[in-house]
């Protein structure tokens, strides 16, 4: 029996975030050497917005992903809710 009922949904959302983060990292590296490529800039901005939407949706359902004020916490759910992303 799964201790956390939304385990599969949480895992899928984290996977989506990781995929978008990968694309953003690659585009960031590309733009370091091609800063005038408007198409790459447009792609980067689209994925940045997509990541923000995914992050907000994840945090609304499962709690904060980041610390030091980069993610909001809500009461009563939040810090003590598991599993943490690295526990999946």
N, CA, C and O atoms as a CHARMM CRD file, in Angstrom:
* protein
*
  352
    1    1 UNK  N      0.84400  -1.19000   0.00000 PROA 1      0.00000
    2    1 UNK  CA     0.00000   0.00000   0.00000 PROA 1      0.00000
    3    1 UNK  C      0.88200   1.24200   0.00000 PROA 1      0.00000
    4    1 UNK  O      1.86100   1.31600   0.74300 PROA 1      0.00000
    5    2 UNK  N      0.53700   2.20100  -0.82200 PROA 2      0.00000
    6    2 UNK  CA     1.29300   3.44300  -0.94400 PROA 2      0.00000
    7    2 UNK  C      0.98400   4.34200   0.25300 PROA 2      0.00000
    8    2 UNK  O     -0.18200   4.61300   0.54300 PROA 2      0.00000
    9    3 UNK  N      2.01900   4.80200   0.94200 PROA 3      0.00000
   10    3 UNK  CA     1.84500   5.67600   2.09800 PROA 3      0.00000
   11    3 UNK  C      1.24100   7.01200   1.68000 PROA 3      0.00000
   12    3 UNK  O      0.45900   7.60300   2.42500 PROA 3      0.00000
   13    4 UNK  N      1.59800   7.48100   0.50800 PROA 4      0.00000
   14    4 UNK  CA     1.12100   8.76500   0.01300 PROA 4      0.00000
   15    4 UNK  C      0.20100   8.51900  -1.18400 PROA 4      0.00000
   16    4 UNK  O      0.67100   8.08300  -2.23400 PROA 4      0.00000
   17    5 UNK  N     -1.10100   8.79000  -1.04700 PROA 5      0.00000
   18    5 UNK  CA    -2.06000   8.43200  -2.09000 PROA 5      0.00000
   19    5 UNK  C     -1.83000   9.12700  -3.43300 PROA 5      0.00000
   20    5 UNK  O     -2.17700   8.56800  -4.47400 PROA 5      0.00000
   21    6 UNK  N     -1.26100  10.31400  -3.43600 PROA 6      0.00000
   22    6 UNK  CA    -1.04600  11.04200  -4.68700 PROA 6      0.00000
   23    6 UNK  C      0.36500  10.84900  -5.22300 PROA 6      0.00000
   24    6 UNK  O      0.86000  11.67900  -5.98400 PROA 6      0.00000
   25    7 UNK  N      1.00900   9.76800  -4.83300 PROA 7      0.00000
   26    7 UNK  CA     2.40000   9.51800  -5.21300 PROA 7      0.00000
   27    7 UNK  C      2.60600   9.57500  -6.72600 PROA 7      0.00000
   28    7 UNK  O      3.53600  10.23600  -7.18800 PROA 7      0.00000
   29    8 UNK  N      1.77300   8.90900  -7.50000 PROA 8      0.00000
   30    8 UNK  CA     1.94200   8.86900  -8.95800 PROA 8      0.00000
   31    8 UNK  C      1.73900  10.24900  -9.58000 PROA 8      0.00000
   32    8 UNK  O      2.48700  10.64700 -10.47300 PROA 8      0.00000
   33    9 UNK  N      0.74200  10.96700  -9.11500 PROA 9      0.00000
   34    9 UNK  CA     0.48000  12.30500  -9.63500 PROA 9      0.00000
   35    9 UNK  C      1.63100  13.25100  -9.29400 PROA 9      0.00000
   36    9 UNK  O      2.06500  14.04100 -10.13200 PROA 9      0.00000
   37   10 UNK  N      2.11400  13.16400  -8.06900 PROA 10     0.00000
   38   10 UNK  CA     3.23500  13.99900  -7.63600 PROA 10     0.00000
   39   10 UNK  C      4.48100  13.68600  -8.45500 PROA 10     0.00000
   40   10 UNK  O      5.18600  14.59500  -8.89300 PROA 10     0.00000
   41   11 UNK  N      4.75000  12.40600  -8.66000 PROA 11     0.00000
   42   11 UNK  CA     5.91000  11.99300  -9.44200 PROA 11     0.00000
   43   11 UNK  C      5.82200  12.52300 -10.87300 PROA 11     0.00000
   44   11 UNK  O      6.81500  13.00700 -11.41600 PROA 11     0.00000
   45   12 UNK  N      4.63700  12.43400 -11.48700 PROA 12     0.00000
   46   12 UNK  CA     4.43900  12.91500 -12.85100 PROA 12     0.00000
   47   12 UNK  C      4.67600  14.41700 -12.94400 PROA 12     0.00000
   48   12 UNK  O      5.31000  14.88800 -13.88800 PROA 12     0.00000
   49   13 UNK  N      4.17300  15.16500 -11.97700 PROA 13     0.00000
   50   13 UNK  CA     4.36100  16.61300 -11.99100 PROA 13     0.00000
   51   13 UNK  C      5.83700  16.98300 -11.80400 PROA 13     0.00000
   52   13 UNK  O      6.33700  17.89800 -12.45800 PROA 13     0.00000
   53   14 UNK  N      6.52400  16.27800 -10.92100 PROA 14     0.00000
   54   14 UNK  CA     7.95500  16.53000 -10.73200 PROA 14     0.00000
   55   14 UNK  C      8.73400  16.19700 -12.00300 PROA 14     0.00000
   56   14 UNK  O      9.68600  16.89400 -12.35300 PROA 14     0.00000
   57   15 UNK  N      8.33200  15.14000 -12.68600 PROA 15     0.00000
   58   15 UNK  CA     8.98000  14.76400 -13.94200 PROA 15     0.00000
   59   15 UNK  C      8.79500  15.86500 -14.99000 PROA 15     0.00000
   60   15 UNK  O      9.73500  16.21500 -15.70300 PROA 15     0.00000
   61   16 UNK  N      7.59200  16.40000 -15.07500 PROA 16     0.00000
   62   16 UNK  CA     7.33600  17.49800 -16.01500 PROA 16     0.00000
   63   16 UNK  C      8.21400  18.70700 -15.68700 PROA 16     0.00000
   64   16 UNK  O      8.77800  19.33100 -16.58500 PROA 16     0.00000
   65   17 UNK  N      8.32500  19.03000 -14.40800 PROA 17     0.00000
   66   17 UNK  CA     9.17700  20.15000 -14.00200 PROA 17     0.00000
   67   17 UNK  C     10.63900  19.89500 -14.37700 PROA 17     0.00000
   68   17 UNK  O     11.32700  20.80300 -14.84300 PROA 17     0.00000
   69   18 UNK  N     11.10600  18.68300 -14.17900 PROA 18     0.00000
   70   18 UNK  CA    12.48600  18.34900 -14.52800 PROA 18     0.00000
   71   18 UNK  C     12.71600  18.45400 -16.03000 PROA 18     0.00000
   72   18 UNK  O     13.76900  18.91800 -16.46600 PROA 18     0.00000
   73   19 UNK  N     11.74700  18.03100 -16.81400 PROA 19     0.00000
   74   19 UNK  CA    11.88400  18.12400 -18.27200 PROA 19     0.00000
   75   19 UNK  C     11.96100  19.58000 -18.72700 PROA 19     0.00000
   76   19 UNK  O     12.78700  19.93300 -19.56800 PROA 19     0.00000
   77   20 UNK  N     11.10200  20.41200 -18.16800 PROA 20     0.00000
   78   20 UNK  CA    11.12100  21.82800 -18.52600 PROA 20     0.00000
   79   20 UNK  C     12.42000  22.47000 -18.04200 PROA 20     0.00000
   80   20 UNK  O     13.00100  23.29100 -18.75100 PROA 20     0.00000
   81   21 UNK  N     12.88000  22.10800 -16.84800 PROA 21     0.00000
   82   21 UNK  CA    14.15400  22.62900 -16.34500 PROA 21     0.00000
   83   21 UNK  C     15.31100  22.24800 -17.26600 PROA 21     0.00000
   84   21 UNK  O     16.21900  23.04800 -17.48600 PROA 21     0.00000
   85   22 UNK  N     15.28000  21.04600 -17.79800 PROA 22     0.00000
   86   22 UNK  CA    16.32400  20.60700 -18.72400 PROA 22     0.00000
   87   22 UNK  C     16.32700  21.48600 -19.97700 PROA 22     0.00000
   88   22 UNK  O     17.38200  21.94300 -20.41700 PROA 22     0.00000
   89   23 UNK  N     15.14800  21.71800 -20.54400 PROA 23     0.00000
   90   23 UNK  CA    15.04200  22.55400 -21.74400 PROA 23     0.00000
   91   23 UNK  C     15.53600  23.96500 -21.44000 PROA 23     0.00000
   92   23 UNK  O     16.27400  24.55000 -22.23400 PROA 23     0.00000
   93   24 UNK  N     15.13200  24.51400 -20.29500 PROA 24     0.00000
   94   24 UNK  CA    15.57500  25.86500 -19.92600 PROA 24     0.00000
   95   24 UNK  C     17.08800  25.94400 -19.75800 PROA 24     0.00000
   96   24 UNK  O     17.70800  26.93200 -20.15100 PROA 24     0.00000
   97   25 UNK  N     17.67900  24.91300 -19.18100 PROA 25     0.00000
   98   25 UNK  CA    19.13400  24.88900 -19.01000 PROA 25     0.00000
   99   25 UNK  C     19.82600  24.86200 -20.35900 PROA 25     0.00000
  100   25 UNK  O     20.78800  25.59700 -20.58200 PROA 25     0.00000
  101   26 UNK  N     19.34300  24.01900 -21.25900 PROA 26     0.00000
  102   26 UNK  CA    19.94700  23.93300 -22.59200 PROA 26     0.00000
  103   26 UNK  C     19.79000  25.24700 -23.36100 PROA 26     0.00000
  104   26 UNK  O     20.73400  25.71100 -24.00200 PROA 26     0.00000
  105   27 UNK  N     18.62000  25.83200 -23.29700 PROA 27     0.00000
  106   27 UNK  CA    18.41000  27.11300 -23.97200 PROA 27     0.00000
  107   27 UNK  C     19.27300  28.21400 -23.35800 PROA 27     0.00000
  108   27 UNK  O     19.78800  29.07600 -24.06900 PROA 27     0.00000
  109   28 UNK  N     19.42500  28.17900 -22.04900 PROA 28     0.00000
  110   28 UNK  CA    20.27300  29.15000 -21.37700 PROA 28     0.00000
  111   28 UNK  C     21.72000  29.03300 -21.85800 PROA 28     0.00000
  112   28 UNK  O     22.36600  30.04000 -22.14500 PROA 28     0.00000
  113   29 UNK  N     22.21900  27.81500 -21.94500 PROA 29     0.00000
  114   29 UNK  CA    23.58400  27.60500 -22.43100 PROA 29     0.00000
  115   29 UNK  C     23.73400  28.06100 -23.88200 PROA 29     0.00000
  116   29 UNK  O     24.73600  28.67400 -24.25000 PROA 29     0.00000
  117   30 UNK  N     22.74100  27.75900 -24.68700 PROA 30     0.00000
  118   30 UNK  CA    22.77300  28.17400 -26.09700 PROA 30     0.00000
  119   30 UNK  C     22.76400  29.70100 -26.20000 PROA 30     0.00000
  120   30 UNK  O     23.51900  30.27600 -26.98500 PROA 30     0.00000
  121   31 UNK  N     21.91800  30.35300 -25.41500 PROA 31     0.00000
  122   31 UNK  CA    21.81700  31.80800 -25.47400 PROA 31     0.00000
  123   31 UNK  C     23.07000  32.50800 -24.95100 PROA 31     0.00000
  124   31 UNK  O     23.31700  33.66800 -25.28100 PROA 31     0.00000
  125   32 UNK  N     23.85900  31.81100 -24.14100 PROA 32     0.00000
  126   32 UNK  CA    25.13000  32.38200 -23.69700 PROA 32     0.00000
  127   32 UNK  C     26.04500  32.66000 -24.88600 PROA 32     0.00000
  128   32 UNK  O     26.83600  33.60300 -24.86400 PROA 32     0.00000
  129   33 UNK  N     25.93300  31.84000 -25.91400 PROA 33     0.00000
  130   33 UNK  CA    26.80300  32.00800 -27.08500 PROA 33     0.00000
  131   33 UNK  C     26.06100  32.56000 -28.30300 PROA 33     0.00000
  132   33 UNK  O     26.68900  32.93200 -29.29400 PROA 33     0.00000
  133   34 UNK  N     24.73200  32.61600 -28.23500 PROA 34     0.00000
  134   34 UNK  CA    23.91000  33.13400 -29.34300 PROA 34     0.00000
  135   34 UNK  C     22.86300  34.10900 -28.79400 PROA 34     0.00000
  136   34 UNK  O     21.66600  33.86100 -28.93900 PROA 34     0.00000
  137   35 UNK  N     23.28200  35.19800 -28.17400 PROA 35     0.00000
  138   35 UNK  CA    22.33900  36.08000 -27.47700 PROA 35     0.00000
  139   35 UNK  C     21.36400  36.81900 -28.39900 PROA 35     0.00000
  140   35 UNK  O     20.38800  37.39500 -27.91800 PROA 35     0.00000
  141   36 UNK  N     21.60500  36.81400 -29.69300 PROA 36     0.00000
  142   36 UNK  CA    20.73200  37.52500 -30.62300 PROA 36     0.00000
  143   36 UNK  C     19.72900  36.61300 -31.33300 PROA 36     0.00000
  144   36 UNK  O     19.02500  37.05900 -32.23900 PROA 36     0.00000
  145   37 UNK  N     19.65800  35.36000 -30.93500 PROA 37     0.00000
  146   37 UNK  CA    18.75200  34.41300 -31.58100 PROA 37     0.00000
  147   37 UNK  C     17.34400  34.60500 -31.01700 PROA 37     0.00000
  148   37 UNK  O     17.01500  34.07400 -29.95600 PROA 37     0.00000
  149   38 UNK  N     16.52400  35.36300 -31.72900 PROA 38     0.00000
  150   38 UNK  CA    15.18300  35.70000 -31.26500 PROA 38     0.00000
  151   38 UNK  C     14.31100  34.46400 -31.07100 PROA 38     0.00000
  152   38 UNK  O     13.51300  34.41200 -30.13500 PROA 38     0.00000
  153   39 UNK  N     14.45300  33.48100 -31.93600 PROA 39     0.00000
  154   39 UNK  CA    13.67100  32.25300 -31.80400 PROA 39     0.00000
  155   39 UNK  C     13.99800  31.53200 -30.48600 PROA 39     0.00000
  156   39 UNK  O     13.09700  31.05500 -29.79600 PROA 39     0.00000
  157   40 UNK  N     15.26300  31.45900 -30.15100 PROA 40     0.00000
  158   40 UNK  CA    15.67400  30.80800 -28.90000 PROA 40     0.00000
  159   40 UNK  C     15.19800  31.60900 -27.69200 PROA 40     0.00000
  160   40 UNK  O     14.80500  31.03200 -26.67800 PROA 40     0.00000
  161   41 UNK  N     15.23300  32.92700 -27.79800 PROA 41     0.00000
  162   41 UNK  CA    14.73800  33.76600 -26.70500 PROA 41     0.00000
  163   41 UNK  C     13.24600  33.54700 -26.51000 PROA 41     0.00000
  164   41 UNK  O     12.77300  33.43600 -25.37800 PROA 41     0.00000
  165   42 UNK  N     12.50000  33.48300 -27.61400 PROA 42     0.00000
  166   42 UNK  CA    11.06000  33.21400 -27.52800 PROA 42     0.00000
  167   42 UNK  C     10.78900  31.85400 -26.88900 PROA 42     0.00000
  168   42 UNK  O      9.89600  31.72400 -26.05300 PROA 42     0.00000
  169   43 UNK  N     11.55900  30.84700 -27.28400 PROA 43     0.00000
  170   43 UNK  CA    11.39900  29.51500 -26.69800 PROA 43     0.00000
  171   43 UNK  C     11.71800  29.54800 -25.20800 PROA 43     0.00000
  172   43 UNK  O     10.98700  28.97200 -24.40200 PROA 43     0.00000
  173   44 UNK  N     12.80400  30.21700 -24.83900 PROA 44     0.00000
  174   44 UNK  CA    13.19000  30.30800 -23.43600 PROA 44     0.00000
  175   44 UNK  C     12.06400  30.95300 -22.62100 PROA 44     0.00000
  176   44 UNK  O     11.69000  30.44900 -21.56200 PROA 44     0.00000
  177   45 UNK  N     11.52900  32.06400 -23.12200 PROA 45     0.00000
  178   45 UNK  CA    10.46000  32.75700 -22.40200 PROA 45     0.00000
  179   45 UNK  C      9.20300  31.89800 -22.28800 PROA 45     0.00000
  180   45 UNK  O      8.53900  31.90700 -21.25200 PROA 45     0.00000
  181   46 UNK  N      8.87300  31.15700 -23.34600 PROA 46     0.00000
  182   46 UNK  CA     7.69900  30.27600 -23.29500 PROA 46     0.00000
  183   46 UNK  C      7.88500  29.19700 -22.22700 PROA 46     0.00000
  184   46 UNK  O      6.97900  28.94500 -21.43300 PROA 46     0.00000
  185   47 UNK  N      9.05300  28.56500 -22.20900 PROA 47     0.00000
  186   47 UNK  CA     9.31300  27.51100 -21.22200 PROA 47     0.00000
  187   47 UNK  C      9.41200  28.06700 -19.80900 PROA 47     0.00000
  188   47 UNK  O      9.03100  27.39100 -18.85400 PROA 47     0.00000
  189   48 UNK  N      9.91600  29.28800 -19.66100 PROA 48     0.00000
  190   48 UNK  CA     9.97300  29.90800 -18.33500 PROA 48     0.00000
  191   48 UNK  C      8.55600  30.12000 -17.79500 PROA 48     0.00000
  192   48 UNK  O      8.29900  29.87100 -16.61700 PROA 48     0.00000
  193   49 UNK  N      7.64100  30.57500 -18.64700 PROA 49     0.00000
  194   49 UNK  CA     6.24700  30.74900 -18.22900 PROA 49     0.00000
  195   49 UNK  C      5.60200  29.40000 -17.92600 PROA 49     0.00000
  196   49 UNK  O      4.86100  29.26300 -16.95300 PROA 49     0.00000
  197   50 UNK  N      5.88500  28.41400 -18.75800 PROA 50     0.00000
  198   50 UNK  CA     5.34500  27.06800 -18.54500 PROA 50     0.00000
  199   50 UNK  C      5.83400  26.49400 -17.21500 PROA 50     0.00000
  200   50 UNK  O      5.06700  25.87600 -16.47700 PROA 50     0.00000
  201   51 UNK  N      7.10800  26.70200 -16.91900 PROA 51     0.00000
  202   51 UNK  CA     7.65700  26.20200 -15.66000 PROA 51     0.00000
  203   51 UNK  C      6.98300  26.86200 -14.47200 PROA 51     0.00000
  204   51 UNK  O      6.68200  26.20400 -13.47600 PROA 51     0.00000
  205   52 UNK  N      6.74600  28.16400 -14.57700 PROA 52     0.00000
  206   52 UNK  CA     6.07700  28.87200 -13.49100 PROA 52     0.00000
  207   52 UNK  C      4.67300  28.32300 -13.26900 PROA 52     0.00000
  208   52 UNK  O      4.24900  28.15500 -12.12500 PROA 52     0.00000
  209   53 UNK  N      3.94800  28.04400 -14.34700 PROA 53     0.00000
  210   53 UNK  CA     2.60800  27.45300 -14.22300 PROA 53     0.00000
  211   53 UNK  C      2.67700  26.07600 -13.55700 PROA 53     0.00000
  212   53 UNK  O      1.89300  25.77500 -12.65700 PROA 53     0.00000
  213   54 UNK  N      3.61900  25.24600 -14.00600 PROA 54     0.00000
  214   54 UNK  CA     3.77400  23.91200 -13.42400 PROA 54     0.00000
  215   54 UNK  C      4.14100  23.99200 -11.94400 PROA 54     0.00000
  216   54 UNK  O      3.60600  23.24700 -11.12300 PROA 54     0.00000
  217   55 UNK  N      5.06100  24.90500 -11.61000 PROA 55     0.00000
  218   55 UNK  CA     5.48100  25.06800 -10.21900 PROA 55     0.00000
  219   55 UNK  C      4.30300  25.48600  -9.34600 PROA 55     0.00000
  220   55 UNK  O      4.08400  24.92600  -8.27200 PROA 55     0.00000
  221   56 UNK  N      3.54900  26.47100  -9.81600 PROA 56     0.00000
  222   56 UNK  CA     2.40200  26.94400  -9.03700 PROA 56     0.00000
  223   56 UNK  C      1.37200  25.83500  -8.82800 PROA 56     0.00000
  224   56 UNK  O      0.83200  25.68500  -7.73200 PROA 56     0.00000
  225   57 UNK  N      1.10300  25.06600  -9.87200 PROA 57     0.00000
  226   57 UNK  CA     0.14800  23.96000  -9.76900 PROA 57     0.00000
  227   57 UNK  C      0.64700  22.90600  -8.78200 PROA 57     0.00000
  228   57 UNK  O     -0.11600  22.40900  -7.95400 PROA 57     0.00000
  229   58 UNK  N      1.93800  22.56800  -8.88000 PROA 58     0.00000
  230   58 UNK  CA     2.51400  21.59000  -7.96200 PROA 58     0.00000
  231   58 UNK  C      2.40800  22.07700  -6.51300 PROA 58     0.00000
  232   58 UNK  O      1.95100  21.34600  -5.63400 PROA 58     0.00000
  233   59 UNK  N      2.83300  23.31400  -6.27900 PROA 59     0.00000
  234   59 UNK  CA     2.83900  23.83600  -4.91400 PROA 59     0.00000
  235   59 UNK  C      1.43900  23.97100  -4.34300 PROA 59     0.00000
  236   59 UNK  O      1.25300  23.81400  -3.13600 PROA 59     0.00000
  237   60 UNK  N      0.46100  24.25600  -5.17100 PROA 60     0.00000
  238   60 UNK  CA    -0.91700  24.33600  -4.70000 PROA 60     0.00000
  239   60 UNK  C     -1.40000  22.97400  -4.20600 PROA 60     0.00000
  240   60 UNK  O     -2.13800  22.88800  -3.22500 PROA 60     0.00000
  241   61 UNK  N     -0.97700  21.91300  -4.89400 PROA 61     0.00000
  242   61 UNK  CA    -1.42800  20.57200  -4.53400 PROA 61     0.00000
  243   61 UNK  C     -0.55900  19.90000  -3.47600 PROA 61     0.00000
  244   61 UNK  O     -1.06600  19.16000  -2.63400 PROA 61     0.00000
  245   62 UNK  N      0.75800  20.15800  -3.51600 PROA 62     0.00000
  246   62 UNK  CA     1.66000  19.36500  -2.68800 PROA 62     0.00000
  247   62 UNK  C      2.55700  20.15500  -1.75100 PROA 62     0.00000
  248   62 UNK  O      3.27800  19.55100  -0.95700 PROA 62     0.00000
  249   63 UNK  N      2.54000  21.46300  -1.81000 PROA 63     0.00000
  250   63 UNK  CA     3.36800  22.25800  -0.92300 PROA 63     0.00000
  251   63 UNK  C      4.61100  22.79000  -1.62000 PROA 63     0.00000
  252   63 UNK  O      4.82400  22.54400  -2.80700 PROA 63     0.00000
  253   64 UNK  N      5.43700  23.52900  -0.86300 PROA 64     0.00000
  254   64 UNK  CA     6.57200  24.24800  -1.45500 PROA 64     0.00000
  255   64 UNK  C      7.64700  23.33500  -2.02600 PROA 64     0.00000
  256   64 UNK  O      7.94400  22.27000  -1.48400 PROA 64     0.00000
  257   65 UNK  N      8.22100  23.78800  -3.13800 PROA 65     0.00000
  258   65 UNK  CA     9.34500  23.10200  -3.76900 PROA 65     0.00000
  259   65 UNK  C     10.68000  23.69900  -3.33900 PROA 65     0.00000
  260   65 UNK  O     11.69100  22.99900  -3.28500 PROA 65     0.00000
  261   66 UNK  N     10.68100  24.98100  -3.03700 PROA 66     0.00000
  262   66 UNK  CA    11.93000  25.67600  -2.74100 PROA 66     0.00000
  263   66 UNK  C     11.82600  26.36200  -1.38400 PROA 66     0.00000
  264   66 UNK  O     10.73800  26.51400  -0.82800 PROA 66     0.00000
  265   67 UNK  N     12.96300  26.76500  -0.87400 PROA 67     0.00000
  266   67 UNK  CA    13.00300  27.42500   0.42400 PROA 67     0.00000
  267   67 UNK  C     13.57700  28.83200   0.27100 PROA 67     0.00000
  268   67 UNK  O     13.75100  29.31600  -0.84800 PROA 67     0.00000
  269   68 UNK  N     13.86600  29.47600   1.37300 PROA 68     0.00000
  270   68 UNK  CA    14.43900  30.82200   1.41700 PROA 68     0.00000
  271   68 UNK  C     13.56500  31.84700   0.70700 PROA 68     0.00000
  272   68 UNK  O     14.07000  32.76700   0.06300 PROA 68     0.00000
  273   69 UNK  N     12.24200  31.68100   0.83100 PROA 69     0.00000
  274   69 UNK  CA    11.31400  32.66200   0.29500 PROA 69     0.00000
  275   69 UNK  C     10.99600  32.53600  -1.17600 PROA 69     0.00000
  276   69 UNK  O     10.28500  33.37900  -1.72400 PROA 69     0.00000
  277   70 UNK  N     11.50500  31.50300  -1.83600 PROA 70     0.00000
  278   70 UNK  CA    11.21100  31.32500  -3.25300 PROA 70     0.00000
  279   70 UNK  C      9.88100  30.61600  -3.48400 PROA 70     0.00000
  280   70 UNK  O      9.36600  30.61500  -4.60200 PROA 70     0.00000
  281   71 UNK  N      9.32400  30.01900  -2.44400 PROA 71     0.00000
  282   71 UNK  CA     8.02100  29.37600  -2.51500 PROA 71     0.00000
  283   71 UNK  C      7.22400  29.77600  -1.28500 PROA 71     0.00000
  284   71 UNK  O      7.77800  29.92600  -0.19600 PROA 71     0.00000
  285   72 UNK  N      5.92000  29.94700  -1.46400 PROA 72     0.00000
  286   72 UNK  CA     5.06100  30.27500  -0.34700 PROA 72     0.00000
  287   72 UNK  C      4.63700  29.00000   0.36700 PROA 72     0.00000
  288   72 UNK  O      4.60200  27.92000  -0.22500 PROA 72     0.00000
  289   73 UNK  N      4.32000  29.14100   1.62900 PROA 73     0.00000
  290   73 UNK  CA     3.83500  28.03900   2.43200 PROA 73     0.00000
  291   73 UNK  C      2.38900  28.35100   2.80400 PROA 73     0.00000
  292   73 UNK  O      2.01100  29.51500   2.93000 PROA 73     0.00000
  293   74 UNK  N      1.59500  27.31700   2.97600 PROA 74     0.00000
  294   74 UNK  CA     0.21600  27.54700   3.37100 PROA 74     0.00000
  295   74 UNK  C     -0.09000  26.73100   4.62400 PROA 74     0.00000
  296   74 UNK  O      0.49700  25.67300   4.84900 PROA 74     0.00000
  297   75 UNK  N     -0.99300  27.22400   5.41500 PROA 75     0.00000
  298   75 UNK  CA    -1.37000  26.55600   6.64700 PROA 75     0.00000
  299   75 UNK  C     -2.72000  25.88700   6.43000 PROA 75     0.00000
  300   75 UNK  O     -3.58000  26.50400   5.80200 PROA 75     0.00000
  301   76 UNK  N     -2.96300  24.68700   6.89800 PROA 76     0.00000
  302   76 UNK  CA    -2.09600  23.86900   7.74100 PROA 76     0.00000
  303   76 UNK  C     -1.14900  22.96300   6.95000 PROA 76     0.00000
  304   76 UNK  O     -0.26700  22.33500   7.53500 PROA 76     0.00000
  305   77 UNK  N     -1.32300  22.88900   5.62200 PROA 77     0.00000
  306   77 UNK  CA    -0.43700  22.05400   4.81500 PROA 77     0.00000
  307   77 UNK  C      0.85800  22.80400   4.56700 PROA 77     0.00000
  308   77 UNK  O      0.89200  24.03300   4.62200 PROA 77     0.00000
  309   78 UNK  N      1.90400  22.07700   4.29800 PROA 78     0.00000
  310   78 UNK  CA     3.14800  22.76800   3.96300 PROA 78     0.00000
  311   78 UNK  C      4.38000  21.98900   4.34800 PROA 78     0.00000
  312   78 UNK  O      4.61200  20.88700   3.85100 PROA 78     0.00000
  313   79 UNK  N      5.16600  22.56000   5.22900 PROA 79     0.00000
  314   79 UNK  CA     6.49800  22.02800   5.51100 PROA 79     0.00000
  315   79 UNK  C      6.48900  20.58600   5.98700 PROA 79     0.00000
  316   79 UNK  O      7.38000  19.81400   5.63200 PROA 79     0.00000
  317   80 UNK  N      5.51100  20.21600   6.77400 PROA 80     0.00000
  318   80 UNK  CA     5.53300  18.86300   7.32500 PROA 80     0.00000
  319   80 UNK  C      4.81300  17.84500   6.44900 PROA 80     0.00000
  320   80 UNK  O      4.69800  16.68000   6.83200 PROA 80     0.00000
  321   81 UNK  N      4.33000  18.25500   5.29600 PROA 81     0.00000
  322   81 UNK  CA     3.66600  17.33800   4.38300 PROA 81     0.00000
  323   81 UNK  C      4.70600  16.58900   3.56500 PROA 81     0.00000
  324   81 UNK  O      5.65700  17.19600   3.07300 PROA 81     0.00000
  325   82 UNK  N      4.54100  15.30200   3.41500 PROA 82     0.00000
  326   82 UNK  CA     5.48300  14.51600   2.64000 PROA 82     0.00000
  327   82 UNK  C      4.79500  13.90600   1.44100 PROA 82     0.00000
  328   82 UNK  O      3.58600  14.06000   1.27100 PROA 82     0.00000
  329   83 UNK  N      5.53300  13.23100   0.62900 PROA 83     0.00000
  330   83 UNK  CA     6.98300  13.12700   0.70200 PROA 83     0.00000
  331   83 UNK  C      7.64100  14.36000   0.08400 PROA 83     0.00000
  332   83 UNK  O      7.03500  15.04500  -0.74000 PROA 83     0.00000
  333   84 UNK  N      8.86200  14.63400   0.47800 PROA 84     0.00000
  334   84 UNK  CA     9.64000  15.67300  -0.16900 PROA 84     0.00000
  335   84 UNK  C     10.04200  15.17500  -1.54900 PROA 84     0.00000
  336   84 UNK  O     10.07700  13.96600  -1.77400 PROA 84     0.00000
  337   85 UNK  N     10.34300  16.07000  -2.47300 PROA 85     0.00000
  338   85 UNK  CA    10.67500  15.63000  -3.83200 PROA 85     0.00000
  339   85 UNK  C     11.76200  14.56600  -3.88700 PROA 85     0.00000
  340   85 UNK  O     11.68300  13.67400  -4.73200 PROA 85     0.00000
  341   86 UNK  N     12.76400  14.61800  -3.03200 PROA 86     0.00000
  342   86 UNK  CA    13.84000  13.64100  -3.06200 PROA 86     0.00000
  343   86 UNK  C     13.46000  12.31000  -2.41200 PROA 86     0.00000
  344   86 UNK  O     14.22200  11.34600  -2.48500 PROA 86     0.00000
  345   87 UNK  N     12.29300  12.25100  -1.78000 PROA 87     0.00000
  346   87 UNK  CA    11.83500  11.01700  -1.16100 PROA 87     0.00000
  347   87 UNK  C     11.04600  10.13700  -2.13000 PROA 87     0.00000
  348   87 UNK  O     10.73500   8.99100  -1.80700 PROA 87     0.00000
  349   88 UNK  N     10.72400  10.65100  -3.29300 PROA 88     0.00000
  350   88 UNK  CA     9.91000   9.90500  -4.25400 PROA 88     0.00000
  351   88 UNK  C     10.78800   8.97100  -5.05300 PROA 88     0.00000
  352   88 UNK  O     10.29500   8.25000  -5.92000 PROA 88     0.00000
